[in-house]
Amino acid sequence: MGEDIRLPIGSLFTILGAILAIYGAVTTNSSIYSASLGMNVNVWTGLGMLVFGIWFLFMVWKKKKASLKK
């Protein structure tokens, strides 16, 4: 069987989610969030991407762990 596609997708979402969440945290009191009714969209989107990426990486780890038991 070939490589698991969840590894690069999970890595991509984890890295980009962390970058976006950190950027949103740094720019908390900026005026750029007035267009989104004061909501810091970067933090919430970054956290969502981070959770999604970590979930994908967890699924890869779980599959590798199960294949080692066999």
Backbone as a chain_set.jsonl record, in Angstrom:
{"seq": "MGEDIRLPIGSLFTILGAILAIYGAVTTNSSIYSASLGMNVNVWTGLGMLVFGIWFLFMVWKKKKASLKK", "coords": {"N": [[0.837, -1.174, 0.0], [0.398, 2.324, -0.584], [1.76, 5.507, 0.486], [0.316, 7.285, 3.262], [-2.059, 9.751, 2.783], [-2.907, 11.452, 4.704], [-0.838, 12.326, 6.305], [0.819, 14.447, 5.0], [-1.274, 16.297, 4.614], [-2.255, 16.723, 7.206], [0.063, 17.775, 8.381], [0.387, 20.139, 6.893], [-2.005, 21.602, 7.513], [-1.656, 21.825, 10.285], [0.714, 23.352, 10.567], [0.098, 25.726, 9.085], [-2.219, 26.513, 10.448], [-1.204, 27.043, 13.013], [0.496, 29.204, 12.431], [-1.393, 31.112, 11.536], [-3.028, 31.387, 13.812], [-1.197, 32.402, 15.673], [-0.552, 34.821, 14.405], [-3.051, 36.072, 14.536], [-3.31, 36.284, 17.305], [-1.276, 38.064, 17.894], [-2.095, 40.376, 16.624], [-4.329, 41.35, 18.032], [-5.562, 43.748, 19.04], [-6.002, 45.303, 16.781], [-7.126, 47.481, 14.134], [-8.014, 46.163, 11.932], [-9.962, 44.308, 12.311], [-12.41, 45.48, 12.367], [-14.032, 45.245, 10.158], [-15.043, 42.716, 10.401], [-16.935, 42.813, 12.382], [-15.584, 43.206, 14.768], [-14.679, 40.733, 15.537], [-12.069, 38.447, 15.999], [-11.097, 36.906, 13.467], [-8.894, 35.572, 12.472], [-7.666, 34.229, 14.634], [-9.641, 32.347, 15.404], [-10.06, 30.891, 13.027], [-7.47, 29.921, 12.613], [-7.152, 28.322, 14.923], [-9.114, 26.401, 14.421], [-8.078, 25.215, 12.084], [-5.734, 24.223, 13.169], [-6.646, 22.308, 15.04], [-7.92, 20.538, 13.258], [-5.711, 19.692, 11.705], [-4.116, 18.457, 13.677], [-5.818, 16.405, 14.395], [-5.804, 14.883, 12.015], [-3.1, 14.095, 11.997], [-3.074, 12.596, 14.329], [-4.697, 10.471, 13.538], [-3.045, 9.263, 11.635], [-0.941, 8.455, 13.289], [-2.325, 6.675, 14.926], [-3.021, 4.697, 13.067], [-0.481, 3.754, 12.315], [0.395, 2.739, 14.734], [-1.455, 0.679, 15.143], [-0.793, -0.976, 13.007], [1.706, -1.874, 13.746], [1.189, -3.612, 15.793], [0.263, -5.902, 14.591]], "CA": [[0.0, 0.0, 0.0], [1.177, 3.545, -0.702], [1.851, 6.408, 1.624], [-0.946, 7.814, 3.767], [-2.196, 11.153, 2.389], [-3.232, 12.247, 5.89], [0.377, 12.901, 6.898], [1.122, 15.794, 4.498], [-2.409, 17.199, 4.827], [-2.23, 17.077, 8.619], [1.212, 18.659, 8.619], [0.084, 21.434, 6.281], [-3.006, 22.301, 8.311], [-1.097, 22.129, 11.6], [1.672, 24.457, 10.446], [-0.596, 26.958, 8.687], [-3.118, 26.895, 11.535], [-0.396, 27.651, 14.073], [0.935, 30.524, 11.958], [-2.547, 32.008, 11.509], [-3.453, 31.644, 15.191], [-0.202, 33.294, 16.283], [-0.751, 36.136, 13.798], [-4.268, 36.637, 15.106], [-3.06, 36.639, 18.699], [-0.395, 39.231, 17.932], [-2.824, 41.546, 16.121], [-5.631, 41.349, 18.701], [-6.132, 45.095, 19.186], [-5.822, 46.014, 15.526], [-8.359, 47.989, 13.524], [-8.388, 45.356, 10.768], [-11.092, 43.455, 12.653], [-13.663, 46.246, 12.359], [-14.852, 44.744, 9.048], [-15.662, 41.456, 10.819], [-17.696, 43.135, 13.594], [-14.692, 43.134, 15.916], [-14.299, 39.352, 15.843], [-10.735, 38.096, 15.524], [-11.31, 35.739, 12.603], [-7.626, 34.857, 12.285], [-7.434, 33.316, 15.751], [-10.6, 31.245, 15.366], [-9.774, 30.064, 11.858], [-6.2, 29.249, 12.893], [-7.382, 27.258, 15.896], [-9.852, 25.348, 13.729], [-7.138, 24.515, 11.215], [-4.789, 23.52, 14.037], [-7.34, 21.116, 15.549], [-8.11, 19.649, 12.117], [-4.408, 19.111, 11.368], [-3.702, 17.545, 14.741], [-6.68, 15.22, 14.277], [-5.277, 14.076, 10.91], [-1.839, 13.496, 12.438], [-3.426, 11.564, 15.299], [-5.196, 9.315, 12.801], [-1.867, 8.601, 11.048], [-0.235, 7.81, 14.394], [-3.156, 5.552, 15.353], [-2.912, 3.646, 12.056], [0.86, 3.161, 12.406], [0.448, 1.98, 15.976], [-2.234, -0.537, 14.925], [-0.092, -1.86, 12.073], [2.85, -2.455, 14.435], [0.701, -4.695, 16.65], [-0.027, -7.109, 13.79]], "C": [[0.886, 1.243, 0.0], [1.214, 4.351, 0.585], [0.471, 6.93, 2.011], [-1.01, 9.314, 3.475], [-2.497, 12.055, 3.59], [-2.004, 12.897, 6.51], [0.715, 14.272, 6.314], [-0.031, 16.779, 4.7], [-2.445, 17.655, 6.282], [-1.091, 18.023, 8.962], [0.951, 20.06, 8.084], [-0.907, 22.223, 7.128], [-2.473, 22.679, 9.691], [-0.163, 23.332, 11.533], [0.963, 25.763, 10.094], [-1.571, 27.44, 9.756], [-2.369, 27.563, 12.678], [0.064, 29.048, 13.671], [-0.223, 31.518, 12.008], [-3.028, 32.351, 12.917], [-2.484, 32.591, 15.899], [-0.344, 34.707, 15.72], [-1.986, 36.819, 14.37], [-4.083, 37.057, 16.547], [-2.2, 37.894, 18.82], [-1.149, 40.507, 17.534], [-4.209, 41.681, 16.751], [-6.281, 42.725, 18.721], [-5.988, 45.927, 17.927], [-7.169, 46.464, 14.97], [-8.794, 47.169, 12.316], [-9.601, 44.471, 11.043], [-12.413, 44.214, 12.722], [-14.588, 45.77, 11.232], [-15.561, 43.443, 9.417], [-16.379, 41.612, 12.155], [-16.872, 42.95, 14.87], [-14.25, 41.729, 16.292], [-12.936, 39.039, 15.225], [-10.815, 36.786, 14.737], [-10.03, 34.924, 12.445], [-7.37, 33.855, 13.406], [-8.356, 32.105, 15.649], [-10.371, 30.326, 14.169], [-8.476, 29.277, 12.06], [-6.359, 28.11, 13.88], [-8.152, 26.093, 15.275], [-8.95, 24.528, 12.826], [-6.155, 23.686, 12.03], [-5.415, 22.232, 14.581], [-7.532, 20.082, 14.438], [-6.808, 18.948, 11.749], [-3.919, 18.129, 12.409], [-4.539, 16.276, 14.713], [-6.179, 14.306, 13.155], [-3.981, 13.377, 11.331], [-2.078, 12.404, 13.48], [-3.92, 10.308, 14.6], [-4.05, 8.553, 12.125], [-1.122, 7.83, 12.124], [-0.988, 6.568, 14.858], [-3.058, 4.385, 14.363], [-1.545, 2.956, 12.13], [0.993, 2.299, 13.651], [-0.304, 0.651, 15.816], [-1.508, -1.503, 13.99], [1.144, -2.498, 12.718], [2.436, -3.635, 15.331], [0.49, -5.993, 15.885], [1.199, -7.91, 13.48]], "O": [[1.999, 1.215, 0.526], [0.747, 3.905, 1.633], [-0.429, 7.005, 1.175], [-0.117, 10.063, 3.873], [-2.358, 13.275, 3.505], [-2.125, 13.923, 7.179], [0.888, 15.21, 7.091], [0.204, 17.965, 4.932], [-2.642, 18.838, 6.56], [-1.264, 18.961, 9.74], [1.259, 21.051, 8.746], [-0.669, 23.393, 7.426], [-2.807, 23.744, 10.211], [-0.252, 24.234, 12.366], [1.2, 26.79, 10.73], [-1.733, 28.645, 9.948], [-2.849, 28.543, 13.247], [0.024, 29.973, 14.483], [-0.051, 32.644, 12.473], [-3.399, 33.495, 13.179], [-2.908, 33.478, 16.64], [-0.266, 35.682, 16.466], [-1.96, 38.016, 14.654], [-4.632, 38.073, 16.975], [-2.379, 38.691, 19.741], [-0.867, 41.588, 18.052], [-5.158, 42.082, 16.078], [-7.473, 42.834, 18.434], [-5.862, 47.149, 18.009], [-8.212, 45.899, 15.296], [-9.84, 47.449, 11.73], [-10.203, 43.94, 10.11], [-13.433, 43.638, 13.1], [-15.808, 45.886, 11.351], [-16.576, 43.102, 8.809], [-16.432, 40.681, 12.959], [-17.405, 42.583, 15.917], [-13.519, 41.553, 17.267], [-12.694, 39.339, 14.056], [-10.623, 35.702, 15.288], [-10.09, 33.703, 12.299], [-6.905, 32.745, 13.147], [-7.908, 30.967, 15.791], [-10.48, 29.106, 14.296], [-8.403, 28.099, 11.712], [-5.769, 27.045, 13.7], [-7.871, 24.931, 15.572], [-9.037, 23.3, 12.797], [-5.785, 22.581, 11.633], [-4.773, 21.182, 14.578], [-7.328, 18.887, 14.657], [-6.801, 17.74, 11.508], [-3.369, 17.082, 12.069], [-4.026, 15.189, 14.979], [-6.134, 13.087, 13.325], [-3.794, 12.194, 11.047], [-1.363, 11.402, 13.507], [-3.598, 9.198, 15.021], [-4.087, 7.324, 12.052], [-0.715, 6.688, 11.909], [-0.382, 5.537, 15.148], [-3.016, 3.224, 14.771], [-1.455, 1.733, 12.023], [1.633, 1.248, 13.62], [0.156, -0.383, 16.299], [-1.599, -2.718, 14.165], [1.582, -3.561, 12.277], [3.233, -4.537, 15.591], [0.535, -7.073, 16.475], [1.11, -8.944, 12.819]]}, "num_chains": 1, "name": "protein.A"}
